[in-house]
Amino acid sequence: MSHPRPDIHALETVSWTGDASTGHLRLIDQTLLPGDFVQVDCRDVPTVWEAIKSLRVRGAPAIGVTAAFGAILGGQSRLADGIQAVRDGVQAATNSLRTSRPTAVNLFWALDRIDAVAREISTDDPLDFLDQLLGEARAISDEDKTMCRAIGRHGAPLIHEGDGVLTHCNAGGLATADYGTALAVIFSAVEAGTTLRVFADETRPLLQGARLTAWELQRRGIPVTLICDNMAAQVMKEGKVNLVVVGADRIAANGDAANKIGTYGVALLARAHGIPFYVAAPSSTFDLTLETGDAIPIEQRDPREITHGFGRSTAPDGIDVYNPAFDVTPAPLIAGIITERGIIQPVDLATIARVLGSAGPPTKEYRLV
Ligand code: MRU
């Protein structure tokens, strides 16, 4: 069944509909794009957990925003049982949502914010408590939108007239509350009048580049050429790529950056061809508790994503499969990290600390519970 295709500018990747007592979370089901545009309503925590785990909603900032709203649902289901029950419901929800995916630190950062605000709220009125907590979830979403616009503004001047820009996976509006990180840089450059062409890696095994990035760019009328991941070297060798920009899921204190599997290879190719490789990410993606990227937990996913992708078997039964969802690009391969506070350049401990300052990034340890 095909569905109506609304204007991309009107799409909300993640949103809360209604008030704290009866409202719900609404998501674009990204597993069905680009064929079908379907929004799913989540009215309980297990549905939110499943949506994150199965990548109906994905992208580091977007899953943070989703989890923040999801926590409200945990309290909502206990509203009739009094303030302690609502507090317990929210706590159970944040504990549960922490186990959905391990790599993107934005998830833990957002849930920590919800937990911290829940502790600070002193009211005895269950609805007032949940209202205030919904305010925090909305703030997380609104701040993400603001940060993405700022990332776009800071990064746009890196792209010059006529440039070819390669990106990997999807770091667009679908991966954030709005507008994206890596794609924000491209959108902002285009809005400033720069003519460019994007090369979108298809991004095996789940094709976020082909299904989502190509879709977002095409709908905005931005020239985009889809390539298989294994074509990037050839396209660079042909001189078609002037700059690479990707998103990130977790960045260590030294600038090592985890992103979708295949990103590290793209960075190596860029270095070999003398092409600058940039990462675009908000401060909520930094985990300064980790000295290097070696400590970033890498999600391992179902082998069937490789052997049975998109409906048919493409490998012999019983084959051994390795399916890490992310890899880590070492800081020395990164020309700069484009944040909402400016570009971190050179990418090292001191510059990261200076640009991020003490205000924004997480400073506690993030563990799966
Ligand atoms: O597995 P996914 O689709 O959630 O992976 C997403 C990425 O790797 C993105 O590049 C990253 O989260 C940055 S999104 C602004």
Boltz pocket constraint, residues with backbone or C-beta under 6 A from the ligand:
constraints:
  - pocket:
      binder: B
      contacts: [[A, 55], [A, 57], [A, 58], [A, 59], [A, 60], [A, 61], [A, 104], [A, 168], [A, 169], [A, 170], [A, 171], [A, 172], [A, 175], [A, 176], [A, 180], [A, 181], [A, 182], [A, 208], [A, 246], [A, 247], [A, 248], [A, 249], [A, 259], [A, 260], [A, 261], [A, 280], [A, 325]]
      max_distance: 6.0
